[in-house]
Amino acid sequence: MLATIARFCVRRRRWVLAAWMLLFIAGMAIGSMVFARLHDSNGSASYESVQGYNIVQKASSMGPTAVVLVQGPPVAAPDTRAAVTALTARLEKVPLVTGAVNANTSPADRSAARGTVPGATVQVGGDLGVNQDGMVASYNDLERGEAIALPVLLIALFFIFRGWRAALLPLTAALSTVSGALILLMGMTHVTDVAPYSVNVITLFGLALAVDYSLLMVNRFREARAAGADVPAAVEYTGATAGRTVTFSALTVAAALSGLFAFGDPTFTSVAVGGIATVLVAMAAGVTLIPALLAAWGPKLTMAHRQEAEDGFFGRLARRVQRRPVLAAAGVSALLLAFALPFLHVNYGLGDPRTLPRGSEARQVALALNAGFPGLRADPVTVVATLPASDPRIAAYAATISRLPGAGAVSIERGLAGNVTAIDVVPAGTVQGAAARHLVQELRDHRPAFRTWVTGQEAFLTDFKATIVQRLPYALAIIALATFILLFLMTGSVLIPLKALVMNTLSLGATFGALVWIFQDGHLSSLLGFTAFGAIEAWIPVIVFAFAFGLSMDYEVFLLSRIKEAHDETGDTNTAVAAGLQRSGRIITSAAFLVIIVFLGFAAGQSMGIKEFGLALAIAVAVDATLVRCILVPATMTLLGEWNWWAPGPLRRLHQRLGLHETPAHPAGLTGTASAGGGSRAGEHTQDERRPVTVS
């Protein structure tokens, strides 16, 4: 089928290119409107904190709050207080504002209030300010990331391919993929909440996958051309071989992202849907857009000869590893485990204003309030009850709460409709600190005789973390099972998929350890331009795990496809490992280098969450493409020998019927293409029939 698609793209290349051009234009036009529709989800309806929040919202006429901070010089203190009082009065008259209060404890003479105070500054923060600054930061980080990454990416591609046409192919596919992803995101905003960071996450991932797939396709095409095939035959060969690898890689990456559905959180669900859709767009670009461009530009692209194990650096590296496989495997595993150790003391935050850029007004307001208003250093923990505020049990319970360890100011919100009462408890300490966590736990462990819901920022974080812990085994099971099935269909082995899962876990552990060491502990903060506050964003490990696992499997499929090809040719595992690494090592490391450029471009952003995500993926790719693919995989496959390809008899027969095999076909200039299925009858392939396609 993939060879047929490639032939169609050769014959109808103008139509294919025109379709992708229309998609690109539509994506750029529609994508610019996405940011206006982004907002954070309130969370899963199963969270107690969300249930309590929804009860208060229905009973209150108020929406999100904005905090206006006015700071004046000390000599103008009376004038500043008067100006704040006057501003409060004006804000009360603004349409859609339900009320305005200020921090002055005594009323001022409004008639004496001035409109301005020399030297005073006015800044806006609060919930509305944080949301607005978060969306602006996401948009700015996206623009900055693309402005940094794309030019550097083009230069790097030029030197890798030694020509501007070949360099433009991956970039064209990347931009087309991002355009398609933005259209899909726009559609998602009409059916679910999409967090501001989702655009950056999905755009980043789309760029990475498009570069990977394009690089693989172009390299196969150049090999075919160097072996003497004409352009149409080379494109067909590329679609049948590299297109097969791209398809399997995309399905494996999509399987990794599907684990996000297990958490049942609207934000994770939206990222999963957007990520899987982006993977499919990148795959479509790889098997249609790239063949069409190769057909158009193929005669002018430079050629590349396929190297064997003894020809180059990666083959020699594999041979060195194979001489001491136990030492190599144990050494790399120990190193990755050591890198993972900082993750043992991880702390999480969520929606903290300190994650915003340093120049953000909302961040500056939050820091000023923490310094100047000790009672506002932490957001209140709110206890919601379906009783009127006049009920004596409410006052008695509020008094009990005030005596709890870590409880600060306690106040009862009045004026809520429907016999709903909210008790606000300001915990001691900082935002999302230990005192707030302990207070939430105390309020939930020791409830009154009537029904209560504990909500607020810290309560939401507690629910979020508990859900991750509860649902993580299901997510891991989905990812492991889907990955195992796909790799089994590709290789016919049950040990190779298991080994891949273990190695990817080691690689990701090292990534998480580095994430904590850098962003939570504050190492390299000056170099990277951020201020650590002792926590990482709670969504980061989950999202990074899914996306980094997908990228790791991407490179695993690249490498295994060439090792399997060499094993079918030679029948010897050690030779196949060395030859496979030599044939794919340059592609894997080049793709990793290009992807790291993209990720670091986004890591240069100002928003802490996007900075953490970009750098974490850059580290994950660097570790995976070097230590794992170039050392750990050759070492473990050498130790396993022919056991690499073992499967129980029933599964082996199943693979002969349903797995992907290299079957002979003869397009012009080539011998053999790839297709699914096992031929006319299952299990009747000879050794010659099952050898991979080769360039004639």
C-alpha positions in Angstrom: 0.0 0.0 0.0 2.8 2.4 0.9 4.5 1.8 -2.5 1.1 2.5 -4.2 0.8 5.8 -2.2 4.3 6.8 -3.3 3.6 6.0 -6.9 0.4 8.2 -6.7 2.5 11.0 -5.2 4.9 10.8 -8.1 2.2 10.9 -10.8 0.0 13.5 -9.1 2.7 15.5 -7.3 1.3 18.8 -8.3 -2.1 18.0 -6.8 -0.5 16.7 -3.6 1.7 19.8 -3.2 -1.3 22.0 -3.9 -3.3 20.3 -1.2 -0.6 20.7 1.3 -0.1 24.3 0.4 -3.8 25.0 1.0 -3.5 23.2 4.4 -0.5 25.4 5.3 -2.4 28.6 4.4 -5.5 27.6 6.2 -3.4 26.6 9.3 -1.7 29.9 9.4 -5.0 31.8 9.1 -6.9 29.7 11.6 -4.0 29.1 14.0 -3.7 32.8 14.7 -7.2 32.7 16.3 -6.5 29.7 18.6 -4.9 31.7 21.4 -8.1 33.7 22.0 -9.9 30.5 22.8 -7.4 28.9 25.3 -8.0 28.6 29.0 -7.1 26.2 31.7 -9.6 23.5 32.6 -11.2 23.5 36.0 -10.2 19.9 36.3 -12.0 16.6 36.4 -15.5 16.6 37.8 -14.5 13.7 40.1 -12.2 16.0 42.1 -13.6 17.1 45.4 -12.0 20.5 44.9 -13.7 20.9 41.5 -17.1 19.9 43.0 -16.7 22.5 45.8 -15.6 25.2 43.3 -18.6 24.5 41.1 -21.0 24.8 44.1 -19.6 28.2 45.0 -19.6 29.4 41.4 -23.3 28.6 41.0 -24.1 30.3 44.3 -22.1 33.4 43.7 -22.6 36.3 41.3 -18.9 36.8 41.2 -16.5 35.4 38.6 -12.7 35.3 38.5 -11.0 38.2 40.4 -8.4 40.7 39.4 -6.1 42.4 41.9 -5.0 45.9 41.2 -1.8 46.8 43.1 -1.0 50.5 43.6 2.4 51.4 45.0 3.3 54.9 45.7 6.3 56.6 47.4 6.3 56.8 51.2 5.9 60.5 51.2 2.7 60.2 49.3 1.1 57.5 51.5 -2.1 59.5 52.3 -2.5 60.5 48.6 -1.9 56.8 47.6 -4.6 55.6 50.0 -7.0 58.2 48.7 -6.3 57.3 45.1 -6.9 53.6 45.9 -10.2 54.5 47.5 -11.2 56.5 44.4 -10.1 53.8 42.1 -12.2 51.3 44.0 -15.2 53.5 43.6 -14.6 53.8 39.9 -14.1 50.0 39.4 -17.4 49.3 41.1 -19.1 51.1 38.2 -17.3 49.2 35.5 -19.7 47.0 33.5 -19.6 43.3 34.5 -17.8 44.1 37.7 -19.9 42.8 40.6 -17.8 44.4 43.4 -14.5 46.0 44.4 -12.8 46.1 47.7 -9.4 47.4 48.9 -7.0 46.7 51.7 -7.5 50.0 53.6 -8.9 49.3 57.0 -10.4 52.7 57.5 -12.5 54.7 55.0 -10.9 57.7 53.4 -12.5 61.0 52.3 -13.4 60.2 48.7 -13.9 63.9 47.8 -10.2 64.4 48.6 -8.9 61.5 46.5 -6.7 62.5 43.6 -6.8 60.8 40.2 -3.0 60.3 40.1 -0.1 60.2 42.5 3.3 61.3 41.3 5.7 58.3 41.4 3.0 55.7 41.9 2.7 52.5 39.8 -0.4 50.5 39.0 -0.2 46.8 38.2 -3.0 44.2 37.6 -2.8 40.6 38.8 -5.0 38.0 40.5 -6.8 35.2 38.7 -7.6 37.2 35.6 -4.1 38.6 35.4 -2.5 35.2 35.8 -4.7 33.8 33.0 -4.1 36.7 30.7 -0.4 36.8 31.2 -0.2 33.0 30.8 -1.8 33.2 27.4 0.4 36.1 26.3 3.5 34.2 27.5 2.5 31.1 25.6 2.0 33.1 22.4 5.3 34.9 22.9 7.2 31.7 23.7 5.8 30.1 20.6 6.9 33.0 18.4 10.3 33.2 20.1 10.8 29.4 19.9 10.1 29.3 16.2 12.2 32.4 15.5 15.2 30.8 17.2 14.7 27.2 16.1 13.7 27.4 12.5 16.7 29.4 11.1 19.2 27.4 13.1 17.4 24.2 12.0 17.6 25.3 8.3 21.4 25.9 8.7 22.0 22.6 10.4 19.9 20.8 7.7 22.0 22.4 5.0 25.2 21.1 6.5 23.8 17.6 7.1 22.4 17.2 3.5 25.0 19.5 1.8 22.3 21.2 -0.2 19.5 23.7 0.3 16.8 21.7 -1.5 17.2 18.6 0.7 17.4 21.0 3.7 14.1 22.6 2.8 12.3 19.2 2.7 12.1 18.6 6.4 11.4 22.2 7.1 8.5 22.2 4.7 7.1 19.1 6.3 7.5 20.6 9.7 5.7 23.8 8.9 2.9 21.9 7.2 2.5 19.6 10.2 2.3 22.6 12.6 -0.3 24.1 10.3 -2.4 21.0 10.4 -2.0 20.7 14.2 -3.2 24.3 14.7 -6.4 23.6 12.6 -7.0 20.5 14.8 -6.5 22.5 18.0 -8.9 25.1 16.8 -11.5 22.5 16.4 -10.8 21.0 19.8 -11.4 24.4 21.5 -15.1 24.1 20.5 -15.6 20.8 22.3 -13.2 20.9 25.3 -11.0 23.1 27.4 -7.5 23.5 25.9 -4.8 24.8 28.2 -2.5 27.6 26.9 0.6 25.4 27.0 -1.1 22.8 24.8 -0.3 24.9 21.6 3.4 25.0 22.5 3.5 21.3 23.4 1.8 20.1 20.3 3.7 22.5 18.0 7.0 21.5 19.5 6.2 17.8 19.1 4.9 18.3 15.5 8.1 20.0 14.5 10.2 17.2 16.0 8.3 14.4 14.4 8.2 16.0 11.0 11.9 16.5 11.0 12.5 12.9 12.1 10.3 11.4 9.5 11.5 13.7 6.7 15.1 12.9 7.5 14.5 9.2 7.3 12.6 9.5 4.0 15.2 11.7 2.3 18.1 9.5 3.4 16.5 6.4 2.0 15.8 8.2 -1.3 19.4 9.3 -1.6 20.6 5.7 -1.0 18.3 4.4 -3.7 19.5 7.1 -6.1 23.1 6.3 -5.4 22.5 2.7 -6.2 21.3 3.6 -9.7 17.5 3.8 -9.4 15.7 6.6 -11.3 13.6 9.1 -9.4 10.2 7.4 -9.7 11.6 4.1 -8.6 13.6 5.6 -5.8 10.5 7.4 -4.5 8.6 4.2 -4.6 11.4 2.3 -2.8 11.5 5.1 -0.2 7.7 4.9 0.4 7.8 1.1 0.7 10.8 1.0 3.2 11.2 4.2 5.0 7.4 4.8 4.7 6.9 1.6 6.6 9.2 2.7 9.3 7.5 6.1 9.5 4.1 4.4 9.8 5.1 2.0 12.5 6.9 4.9 14.4 3.8 7.1 14.2 1.6 4.3 15.5 4.0 3.6 18.3 4.2 7.3 19.3 0.4 7.5 19.2 0.2 4.5 21.4 2.5 6.2 24.0 0.3 9.3 23.9 -2.9 7.3 24.4 -1.8 6.6 27.9 -2.8 10.2 28.8 -6.5 9.2 28.4 -6.2 7.0 31.5 -5.9 10.0 33.8 -9.4 11.2 33.0 -8.3 14.9 33.2 -9.7 17.2 30.6 -6.3 18.9 30.0 -4.5 15.6 29.5 -7.3 14.4 27.3 -7.0 17.5 25.1 -3.2 17.2 24.9 -3.6 13.5 24.0 -6.1 14.1 21.2 -4.1 17.0 19.9 -0.8 15.1 20.1 -2.2 11.9 18.4 -3.7 14.1 15.7 -0.4 15.8 15.2 1.4 12.5 14.9 -1.0 11.4 12.2 -0.5 14.7 10.3 3.3 14.3 10.6 2.9 10.7 9.3 0.8 11.9 6.4 3.3 14.5 5.5 6.1 11.9 5.6 4.3 9.5 3.3 2.7 12.0 0.9 4.3 15.4 1.0 7.9 14.3 1.1 7.5 11.8 -1.8 5.8 14.5 -3.9 8.7 16.9 -3.1 11.2 14.1 -3.8 9.6 13.5 -7.2 9.8 17.2 -8.0 13.3 17.9 -6.7 14.8 14.4 -6.8 17.1 14.9 -9.9 18.9 17.8 -8.2 19.4 16.1 -4.8 22.8 14.7 -3.9 23.2 10.9 -3.4 24.4 8.9 -0.4 25.8 5.3 -0.4 24.6 2.8 2.1 27.4 1.8 4.5 28.0 -1.5 6.1 29.3 -2.2 9.6 33.0 -1.9 8.8 32.6 1.3 6.8 32.0 4.0 9.5 32.0 5.3 13.0 28.8 3.7 14.2 29.7 0.3 13.0 33.1 0.4 14.7 31.4 1.7 17.9 29.0 -1.2 17.8 31.9 -3.6 17.5 33.7 -2.1 20.5 30.5 -2.4 22.6 30.1 -6.0 21.5 33.6 -6.9 22.8 32.5 -5.9 26.3 28.7 -6.0 26.4 28.3 -6.7 30.1 30.5 -3.7 31.1 28.7 -1.4 28.6 25.2 -2.4 29.6 26.0 -2.3 33.4 27.9 1.0 33.1 25.2 2.8 31.1 22.4 1.5 33.3 24.2 2.6 36.5 24.8 6.0 35.0 21.1 6.5 34.1 20.0 5.3 37.5 22.4 7.8 39.2 21.0 10.6 37.0 17.5 9.6 38.2 18.2 9.9 41.9 17.1 13.6 42.3 13.6 12.7 41.2 13.2 10.9 44.6 12.7 14.2 46.3 10.4 15.9 43.7 7.9 18.6 44.8 5.0 19.7 42.6 3.3 23.0 42.0 0.4 24.0 39.8 -0.6 27.4 38.4 1.8 29.2 40.7 2.2 32.8 39.5 6.0 32.4 39.9 6.0 30.2 36.8 5.2 33.3 34.7 7.9 35.4 33.0 9.8 37.7 35.3 8.3 40.8 33.6 4.7 39.6 34.0 2.5 42.0 35.9 0.6 39.2 37.5 3.8 37.6 38.8 5.1 40.9 40.1 1.8 41.6 41.9 1.9 38.1 43.5 5.4 38.7 44.7 4.5 42.1 46.1 1.5 40.8 47.9 3.6 38.0 49.4 6.1 40.6 50.7 3.8 43.4 51.8 0.7 41.5 52.9 1.7 38.5 55.0 -1.8 37.3 55.3 -2.0 36.8 51.5 1.2 34.7 51.1 -0.9 31.6 50.4 -4.3 31.4 48.6 -7.1 30.4 51.0 -8.2 26.9 51.4 -12.0 27.1 51.1 -14.5 24.8 52.9 -17.9 24.7 51.2 -21.1 23.7 53.0 -24.7 23.6 51.9 -25.9 25.5 55.0 -26.8 29.1 55.4 -24.2 31.3 56.9 -26.5 32.1 59.8 -26.6 28.5 60.9 -24.7 28.3 64.3 -22.9 25.2 63.2 -21.0 27.3 60.6 -19.6 29.7 63.2 -18.7 26.8 65.5 -16.9 25.0 62.7 -15.1 28.1 61.7 -13.9 28.5 65.3 -12.7 24.9 65.3 -10.8 25.5 62.0 -9.0 28.5 63.4 -7.4 26.3 66.1 -6.0 23.8 63.5 -2.2 23.8 63.1 -1.1 26.0 60.2 -4.5 27.9 60.0 -4.2 31.6 59.8 -7.1 34.0 59.2 -10.5 32.4 59.0 -13.5 34.2 57.4 -17.0 33.3 56.4 -18.2 34.3 53.0 -21.7 35.7 53.2 -24.3 36.5 50.5 -24.0 33.2 48.6 -27.3 32.0 47.1 -29.0 28.7 47.8 -28.0 28.1 51.4 -24.4 27.8 50.4 -21.6 29.0 52.8 -17.9 29.2 52.1 -15.3 29.4 54.9 -12.0 30.8 53.7 -8.9 29.7 55.6 -5.6 31.4 54.9 -2.8 28.9 55.7 0.5 29.9 57.1 3.6 29.8 54.9 3.9 30.3 51.2 1.8 29.5 48.1 1.3 25.7 47.8 3.5 25.1 50.8 3.7 22.4 53.4 1.3 24.2 55.8 -1.3 24.4 53.1 -0.9 20.7 52.2 -1.2 19.8 55.8 -4.3 22.0 56.3 -6.1 20.4 53.4 -5.4 17.0 54.7 -6.6 18.0 58.2 -9.9 19.4 56.9 -10.6 16.3 54.9 -9.6 13.8 57.6 -11.6 15.6 60.4 -14.9 16.7 58.9 -17.9 18.1 60.8 -21.3 16.3 61.1 -22.6 18.1 57.9 -21.4 17.6 54.3 -18.4 19.7 53.3 -16.2 20.1 50.2 -12.6 21.3 50.6 -11.5 23.4 47.6 -8.9 26.0 46.6 -5.6 26.0 44.8 -3.8 23.7 47.2 -6.8 21.3 47.4 -6.9 21.1 43.6 -3.2 20.3 43.5 -3.7 17.6 46.1 -6.5 16.0 44.0 -4.5 16.3 40.9 -1.5 14.5 42.4 -3.7 11.8 43.9 -5.3 11.2 40.5 -2.0 10.8 38.9 -0.9 8.3 41.5 -4.1 6.3 41.2 -4.3 6.3 37.4 -0.6 6.0 36.6 -0.6 2.2 36.6 -3.4 2.2 34.0 -1.6 4.7 31.8 1.6 2.6 32.0 -0.4 -0.5 31.1 -1.9 1.1 28.1 1.4 2.4 26.9 3.3 -0.9 27.5 0.6 -3.1 25.9 0.2 -0.9 22.8 4.0 -0.6 22.4 4.5 -4.3 22.9 2.0 -5.2 20.3 3.3 -2.8 17.7 7.0 -3.8 18.2 6.0 -7.5 18.1 4.2 -7.0 14.8 7.3 -5.3 13.5 10.0 -7.8 14.7 8.2 -11.0 15.6 10.0 -11.0 18.9 8.6 -10.8 22.5 12.0 -10.0 24.1 12.8 -6.9 21.9 9.6 -5.1 23.0 10.2 -5.9 26.7 13.8 -4.7 26.4 12.7 -1.5 24.7 10.2 -0.7 27.6 12.9 -1.3 30.2 15.5 0.9 28.4 13.0 3.7 27.8 12.1 3.7 31.5 15.8 4.1 32.4 16.2 6.9 29.9 13.1 8.7 31.2 14.2 8.3 34.8 17.4 10.1 34.0 15.4 12.9 32.3 13.2 13.4 35.4 16.2 13.4 37.7 17.8 16.2 35.6 14.5 18.1 35.6 14.3 18.2 39.4 18.0 18.9 39.7 17.8 21.9 37.4 14.3 23.5 38.0 13.4 22.4 41.5 16.9 22.6 43.1 17.8 25.7 41.1 21.1 24.5 39.4 21.8 26.4 36.2 19.1 28.9 37.0 21.3 31.9 36.1 22.3 30.3 32.8 18.8 29.4 31.8 17.2 32.6 33.1 14.7 31.5 35.7 14.1 31.7 39.5 13.6 28.3 41.2 11.0 28.1 43.9 11.4 24.5 45.1 8.9 22.8 42.8 8.2 21.7 39.2 4.9 22.0 37.4 2.7 19.0 38.3 1.7 18.4 34.7 5.3 18.3 33.4 6.3 14.7 34.4 3.1 13.2 32.9 3.3 15.1 29.6 7.1 14.7 29.3 6.7 10.9 30.0 4.2 10.4 27.2 5.9 12.6 24.6 9.5 11.5 25.5 8.5 7.9 25.5 7.0 8.4 22.1 10.2 10.0 20.7 12.3 7.2 22.3 10.2 4.6 20.5 10.6 6.7 17.4 14.3 6.1 17.4 13.9 2.5 18.6 11.8 1.8 15.4 14.4 3.6 13.2 17.2 1.4 14.6 15.3 -1.9 14.8 14.1 -1.6 11.2 17.7 -1.5 10.0 18.8 -4.3 12.4 15.9 -6.5 11.4 16.7 -5.8 7.7 20.4 -6.8 8.3 19.4 -9.9 10.3 17.2 -11.1 7.4 20.1 -10.6 5.1 22.8 -12.3 7.1 21.1 -14.4 9.7 23.7 -13.3 12.3 22.6 -11.1 15.2 26.0 -9.5 16.0 26.6 -8.6 12.4 23.1 -7.3 12.1 23.4 -5.1 15.1 26.7 -3.5 13.9 25.3 -3.1 10.3 22.0 -1.7 11.6 23.6 0.8 13.8 26.0 1.9 11.0 23.0 2.3 8.6 20.8 4.2 11.1 23.2 5.8 13.5 23.9 8.9 11.5 20.2 9.4 10.9 19.3 8.9 14.5 22.0 11.2 15.8 21.3 13.8 13.1 17.6 13.7 13.8 18.2 14.0 17.5 20.5 16.9 17.0 17.9 18.7 14.9 15.1 17.9 17.4 17.3 19.2 20.2 17.7 22.5 18.3 13.9 22.8 18.2 13.4 21.9 21.8 16.1 24.3 23.0 14.6 27.1 21.0 11.4 26.7 23.0 13.4 26.2 26.3 14.6 29.7 25.7 11.0 30.9 26.4 10.1 32.9 29.5 7.2 30.7 30.8 8.5 28.2 33.4 6.3 25.3 32.2 7.3 25.6 28.6 11.0 26.0 29.6 10.8 22.8 31.7 9.0 20.9 28.9 11.5 22.0 26.2 14.6 21.3 28.2 13.3 18.0 29.5 12.6 16.7 26.0 16.0 18.0 24.8 17.7 16.0 27.6 15.5 12.9 26.9 16.4 12.9 23.2 20.1 13.5 23.9 20.3 10.6 26.3 18.2 8.3 24.2 20.1 8.9 20.9 23.5 8.5 22.5 23.7 6.3 25.6 20.7 4.2 24.8 20.6 3.7 21.1 24.4 3.7 20.5 25.6 1.7 23.5 22.8 0.1 25.5 20.9 -1.4 22.6 24.0 -3.0 21.0 25.2 -4.3 24.3 21.9 -5.9 25.3 21.2 -7.3 21.9 24.7 -8.8 21.8 24.1 -10.4 25.2 20.8 -11.9 24.1 22.1 -13.2 20.7 19.6 -15.2 18.8 17.2 -15.0 21.8 16.4 -11.4 20.5 14.1 -12.9 17.9 12.4 -15.5 20.2 8.7 -15.9 20.5 6.4 -18.7 21.6 5.2 -20.9 18.8 1.6 -19.6 18.7 2.9 -16.0 18.7 5.4 -16.8 16.0 2.7 -18.2 13.8 0.5 -15.1 14.5 3.3 -12.9 13.4 3.7 -14.9 10.1 0.1 -14.2 9.4 -0.4 -10.6 10.7 3.1 -9.1 11.0 4.9 -6.9 8.5 7.3 -8.7 6.3 9.5 -7.7 3.4 7.9 -9.4 0.3 9.3 -9.3 -3.2 8.0 -6.9 -5.8 9.9 -5.3 -8.7 9.3 -1.7 -9.5 11.6 -0.3 -12.1 15.2 0.0 -10.8 14.6 -1.9 -7.6 14.0 -5.4 -6.3 11.4 -5.8 -3.6 9.1 -3.6 -1.6 7.5 -3.7 1.9 3.9 -4.7 2.5 1.8 -6.1 5.3 0.8 -9.7 5.5 2.6 -12.9 4.8 2.1 -13.6 1.1 -0.3 -16.1 -0.5 -0.2 -18.5 2.4 0.9 -17.9 5.9 4.2 -19.4 6.9 5.4 -20.4 3.4 8.2 -17.8 3.0 11.6 -19.1 2.0 14.7 -17.3 3.2 15.2 -15.7 -0.2 11.5 -14.5 -0.3 11.8 -12.9 3.1 15.0 -11.0 2.5 14.5 -7.2 2.7 14.4 -5.0 -0.4 17.8 -3.9 -1.8 18.8 -1.4 -4.3 19.8 -3.0 -7.6 
